Amino acid sequence: MNFRTEKDSLGPRKVPADAYYGVQTVRALENFQITGIPVSHFTRLIQALACVKKAAALANMELGLLPDDICDAIVQAARDVREGRLDEHFPVDVIQGGAGTSVNMNANEVICNRALEIIGAERGDYSRIHPNNHVNLSQSTNDVYPTALKIALIWYCQDLLKEMEALVASLRAKGEEFADVIKMGRTQLQDAVPMTLGQEFAAYSVTVGEDISRLREAITLLRESNMGATAIGTGINTVEGYAEAVCRYLADVTGLDIVPAENLVEATSDTGVFVHVSGILKRISVKLSKICNDLRLLSSGPFTGFHEINLPPMQPGSSIMPGKVNPVIPEAVNQVCYQVIGNDVTVTMAAEAGQLELNVFEPIIAFNLFQSVDMLARAAFMLRKRCIDGITANRERCAALVRMSVGAVTALAPYIGYEAAAALAKESECTGRALIDLVVEQGHMSRDEAQKVLDPLTMTRPKPGAMRD
C-alpha cells in the first residue's frame, strides 16, 4: 500500500495515499476499535454532515469569510459525500471519545481532500484548502455534530413514520375484516365479556396511531440547531449574522425547517431533545411488544391454546418436533422492542452525565438512537408484511369459546342484580349447564328476554339510551 504523510499537533502519521480522510481519522482508527461499526453504517448521518458543511461554506462565503472558489469546491465535495460516493472513507467507529470530534474531522478531511481534487491539487495539500481553516471555518464539533445528529434523526424518524402509518392501515383493515367475528374478551387472562375480533384489531391500530402523532411532535423539536455556537455557545471565531445565515442555508439544503436555537449556550450543553425522542421510541416499543404478546397468545395452540387467529406460517418451528410452526415474526419484533427499551436507558444515562457547557457522550446517544429508530422501522415493516397482512380468524373457534364461557353473565347484572348474576355464574360453571336455561328455570326472565340480553353481539356495544321528552 502506498502512503502519504500528514501531520497534526501531535506529530506526523502515514495515511493511505488513496484515502480521502486524513491524519486525525487515522488516529481515531487507532484509538477507537470498539463496535466494529463505522459511522458510514448510518448513511443519514454522513448525509447530514455533508449538508452542514455545505451550509457553513455558503454562509461563510456570503459573509466574506471564504473565497468563492474554495467555497465552490467545498460545496461540490459535500454534494459527492451526500450522494454516497465517499461512504467508504468514513471508517471511524460510531463510539469514540471526544464528543464526536473524530467524526467531525473525518468529514472535514474527506470533504477537504475531495475539494482539493476538484481544483486539481493533490490530496493532503492543505496549503490550498485546509480541513480546519476552510471546511471547518466558523464551526466546532460542538455545534456541527449535534446539528447533524438532529437532521439525521429527523430523516430516520420520517422513515419510521412511513412504516408506522402502513402498519396502522394494515391493522385497521383487519379490524374491518373481522368486524363480525364474535369472541371473548379477557382481562387478567380470564374470561371477561364478549367483543369482536375487529374491535381488538381496531384498538391496535389506534394505539400505534397515537404514537405517530407523538413522533411527529418530537420531530418538530429536532429542528432547532445550535450552529454558530462553536465551542460552548458564545460564538467565538464567528461573525455577527453567521448563526442566522448558516441555519437559513441549512434549511434550504436539507428541505427541513431548521431554526437557530434561542440560547446557544443552553442548546450546546442540553441533550434533552434526544431523551425525549428516545422516550417516544421506547413508548412505541412497549406498545408494539404488547401487540406481539397478544398475537402470540391469540394464535397459541393450535389444539391446547386460544387458537382464535392464525398467523401466516413463515418457517418450520422445531428441529425435533415435526410440523411445529412458531410465531417467529412477533417474537422477532418483541426482541427489537427489548433492545430499544435498553437503548433508552443508555441515552438517559448519557444525557444525565453531561457536565457544564458540553455533553461529551453524544456519540453513544447517536448510536443508540439511530439503532433504535432504524430497527423499529424494519420491525414495523416485517410485522405488517410477514404477519398482520396474512392473519386469518378462526371464526368457529371464537364462537365456541363464547358459548362455553360464563362471561356473558355480566349482561344479566343490570336486570337481576349483581349477586343473583354471580350465583348463576357459579352454578353454570359447576354444573356445566347453559346460563340461559338457568335464567329461565329460576324465573328471572322469559326465554325470549334472556335470548335478547344474552345475545353476544348486543354485548359488544352500549345499550340504546332512554329517550327524554
N, C-alpha and C positions, 0 to 999 in steps of 0.2 A: 504494500500500500504506500502511496506517495503522501507526503505530509507538507504542510506549510507551518511556519512558526508564527504564533501570535503571542502577545504579552499583555498582561493586565497589571494591576498594582501589586500582585503577589509574585509576579515574575513571568517567564516565558513558558509556553506549553505547545506541544505539537498538536496540530489539528488536521484531520484527514483533508487532503487537498481538494477533493470533490465535494466537501461538506459546505452547506450554506451557513451552518451555525459556526460559532467561534469559540474562543478560549474559555469564556465563562460557562458555556454549555458543556464543554469538556470537563471542567471542574465539577459541575453538577452531576455529570455521569459517573465521575469517580467517587463522589461523596454520597450520593443517594441511590443505592441499589436496594430498594425496599419492596415494592409490589411487583416489579417487572412490567407494570402497565405504563406506557408512555403517555404524555399529555395528548398526543395525537389520537389516542383511542377515543377521546371525547372531541370529535371534529367540530362541534358547535363552539367550543372554547377557542380553538385555533381561528375559526372564522370571526369570532367576536374580537379577538386580539387584533386581527387584521383590520377590522373596522375602526377600532380605537386608534391604531397607528395612522390610518388614512385620515381620520377626522382631525387628529392632532397636527398632522403635517399641513393640512389645508388651513386650519386656524392659525398656525404659526406663519404661514405664507401671507395670509390676509393681514396679519398684524405687523408684517415687515420683518419677522424674525428668521425666516427661512427663504433662501433664494429659490426662484421659480423652478430652475432646472433640477435642483435637488428635490424639491417638493414633488415634481412630476415623476421622478424616478422612484421615490418612496411610494407614491400613490400607485404606480404600476406594479411595483413589487408586492404591495399589500393586496392588490387585486389578485395576483397569482396565488398568494397564500390563501385568500378567502375561497378561491376556486378549487382548493385542494391539491394544487400542483406540487406543493413542497411539504406535504404532511410528513414524509419520512424523515425530514430534517428537524422534527420536534420530538427528540427522543427522551427528554427529561422525565424522570419518574413523577407520577402525579402527586406523590407525597414527598415533600422536601422542606428543609428548614429555610428561614429567610423570608417568610411571609409572601412567598411567590416570586421573589427576585429572580430565581433561576428560570422560571417560565417567562417572565418579562424580558430578561436578557436573551433567552433563546429566540423570542420573537424579534427583538431588536437586531440581533446578529443575522438572522435569516433574511429579514427584510433589507437590512443594510447590504449584505453581500449580493442579494438579487438585484438591488438598485445599482450597485457598482457594476454588475454585469450588464445592466441595461444601458449604462452610459459608456460602456466599452472598457471599463477598468477591470483589474484583477480582483478576485476575492481576497479579502484581507488588506486591501489598500485603503486603510481607514483615513489616510490624509485627504482623500477625495470626499468620501461620505463616511461618517462615523456612527457606530451603534448608539452611543450615549449622546454625543453632541448634536446629532441631527435627528435620528429616528426617535430618540427618547427626549427630544427637546420639549421643555415646559412640562415634563412628566416625572412621575415617580412610580415605582412598583405599587406604592400605597394608594394611588388613585387608578392606575391602569388595571391592575389585577382584579380588584373588586368590581370595577365597572364592566370588564369583560366577563367576569363570572355572572353578573346580573343579566347581561344581554344573552349569554349562552343559556342561562337558566330560563329566561323568557321563551326562547326558541324551543327548548326541550319541553317546557310545560305546555306550549302550544301543540306539540306532537302528542302529548299525553291527553290533552283536551279532546283532540280529534278521536282518539281511541275510546275515551270515556263516553263521548257522545254516541259513537257507533254501538257501544255496549248497552247504553240506555235504550237505544232504539230496538235492539235485539230483545232485551228483557221486556220492553213494552209490548212488542209483537207477541211474545209468548204469553203475556198477560191476556191479550185479546184472544189468542188461540185457545187458551184454557179457561175462558170465562165461564163456561157451563160445566166444568168438572167439579162436582161437589166432593169435598174431602173433610177430614177432621183437622181443625187447628189444634195446636198443642202449646201448652205453657209448662215449663219445667220438665219437659219430655213426657208429660202426662196429657191424656185427652182433655181438651178444653171444649170448644164449641165448633160446629160446622162452619166452613168457609168455602170459597172456591180456590182452586189452584191458580186461577187467573189473578185473584186478589193477592196471592202470595208473590207472584212474579211481578205484578204491577208495583207492589211495595218495594221490591228490589230495584226497579227502575227509578223510583222516586229517591231512594236513599243514595244511589250513585249520582243521580241528577243534582241533588243538593250540593254535593262536593264539586261539581262542575262550577257552580256559582262561587263557592268558596275559593277555588283555584283561580278563577278569573279575577276575583278581588285581590288575591295575593300578587298576581302578575302586575297589577297597577302599582303596587309598592316597589316593585323592582325597577321601575322606570327612572327612579331618582339616582343620579350619578354624582360622585364626588370628584369628577375630573376638574383639574385646576387646583386641587388641594395640595398636590405634590406630597411632601414628606409627612406632614402632620395636620394639614388643613389650613395653614397660614398662607399658602400660595407662593412660598418662596421660589424664586427663579422663574416666575411667570410675570406677565404684564397685565395691567387692567384690561378687562374685556375678554381675556383668554377663556375663562371658565364658561362664559356665556357662548362664545364663538365655538368652542370645541363641542359643546353639547348640541348646538344648532347643527353643526356638520354631522355629528354622530347620529342625530335623529334622521337626517337626510340619507346618510349612508346605510343605516340599518332598516329604515322604514318604520321605526318604533318612535313613540312619543317620549324621547329621552329629555329629562328636565334637570337643571342644576339643583343640587341639594341646597336647602335654605341655610344650613350652617355646615361648612366644610370640615371644621374640626370635629364636630359631632359625627358627621357622616363617615369620617375616616376611621374613627375608633369603634363605631357601633356596628354590630353584626346582627342586630335584632331581626332584620327582614329575613335573613337566612333561617333563623329559628322559627319564624312564622311560617315560611314556606315548608320547612321540614315538618312542622306540626300538621299542616294540611295534608302532606303526603302520608304522614302517619295515620291521620283520620281516614283517608281513602283506603289505606291498607287494612285498618281494623274492619271497615265495612265490607271490603271485598273478601277478606278472610272469613267473616261471619257468613256471607252468602255462600262461599265454598263449603263451609261446615254444613250448612243446611242442605246443599245439593248432595253431599256425601251421605247425609242421614236419609234424605227423601228417596235416594236411589239404593239404599242399603238392602242387602239380601243376596239374591232375589227371593229366596224362599223363607228366610228367617229374619228379615228386616222389614222396613216400611214398604219399600218397593212401590212407591206411588208414582215415581217417574223413572224413565230410562235415560241414562247418559249415553251418548254415542260411544261405541267401543273403539278405543284407539290402539290398543296393543294387548297381547296376551299378558295376563296379570301375575303369572307364577311360573317359576322354573320347575316346580314339583307338582302343582295341582292343575291337571289338565282342565281346560275350559273356563278357568277363573279369569274374570276381567275386572280390573281395578279402576277406581275413579282418578286416573293419573293426572288429568288436567286440573281439576280442583286442588289436588294435592300439591301440584307444582306451584299454583298460584298462592296457596297457603304459605309455602316456603318463601316465595318472593316477599310476601307481606311481613313475615317474621324478620327478614333481612332489613326491610325498610324501617320497621319499628326499632330495630337495633341501631340502624344508621342515625335515626333521630336522636338517640341517646348520645351518640358521638358528636353530632352537630351541637347539641345542647351544651355538652361539657366543653367543647372547643370555643364556643361563643362566650361562655361564662369565664373562660380562662384569659380573656383579653386583659391587657394591662395598659393603663394610662392612655396614650394617644394612638395606639395601634393594637389590633389583634393579629398576632403572627401566625395563628393557626388556620387561616383561611384555606390553605391547600387541602387539609383534611376535611374541612367543611365542603369545599368544592367537590372533592372526590365522592363523598357520601351523598351529597345532593344529586350530582349527575348520575351516579349509580342508581339511586332510588327512583328518580323520575324516569330514567330510561328503562329500568326493569319493570316498573309499573305499566308503562306504555306497552311493552312487549307482552306482559301478563294479561292486560285487558284485551289485547288483540287475540291472544291464544284462547282465553276463556270464551270470548264471543265466537270465534271461528271454529274452534275444535270442541266446543262443549254446548254453550247455550243454544246456538242455532240448530243443533241436532237433537235437542231434548224432546222426548215424547212422553205423553201421560198414560199411565195405566188406569184407565177410567173405571173398569170394573173393580179393580183392587181398591181404589179410593172409595167407591160406593159401598163396597162390602165392609170396609173399616168403619164407615159412618153407621151402617146398620148394626154393627157389633158393639158400638160404643154407647155408654150411658151419658155421654157428654151432652146429649140433646136435652137432658132433664133441666138444664138451665132455663130453657124456654118456658118451662111449666111454672117456674117460681112466681112470676107476676100474677098468675091465675090461682094457684093453690097454696102459695106461701113457700118460704124457704125450707122450713122444717119438713113439711109434707113431701116436698120435692126431694130432699135429702134421703128421706125414708124410702121413697120409691127407687132412688138410685141404688141404695144399698140392697134392697130386696131383689132388684133386677140383676145386680151383679152376683148375688149369692145363688139365685135360682136359675139364672140364665134365661129368664122369661123376658119377653119384649115389653118395653115401657108402656107402649100404647095399650096392651092388654091389661096391665096392672092398673093404669089410669082409669080405664072403663070399668073394670071389675070393682074397684073401690069407690066408684061413684063420683069421681072428681069431675069427669066430663063425659059427654057422649062420644061415640067413636068418630063422628063427623068433626066435632070440635077438636078432638085430640089430633086427628089427622092434619087439620089445618095448622094447629100450634106446633106440631112436631115435624112439619114438612121442612126438611133440611134447607131448601132453597130460601124459605122465608127467614131463616136464621142468619143469613149472610148479609142482611141489611136491616136498618131500623124499621120498626113498625110505623105505619102511617099515623101521623099525629091527629088528635081530635080537633076538628074544625070549630072555631068560635064564630058566633054570630057577629 
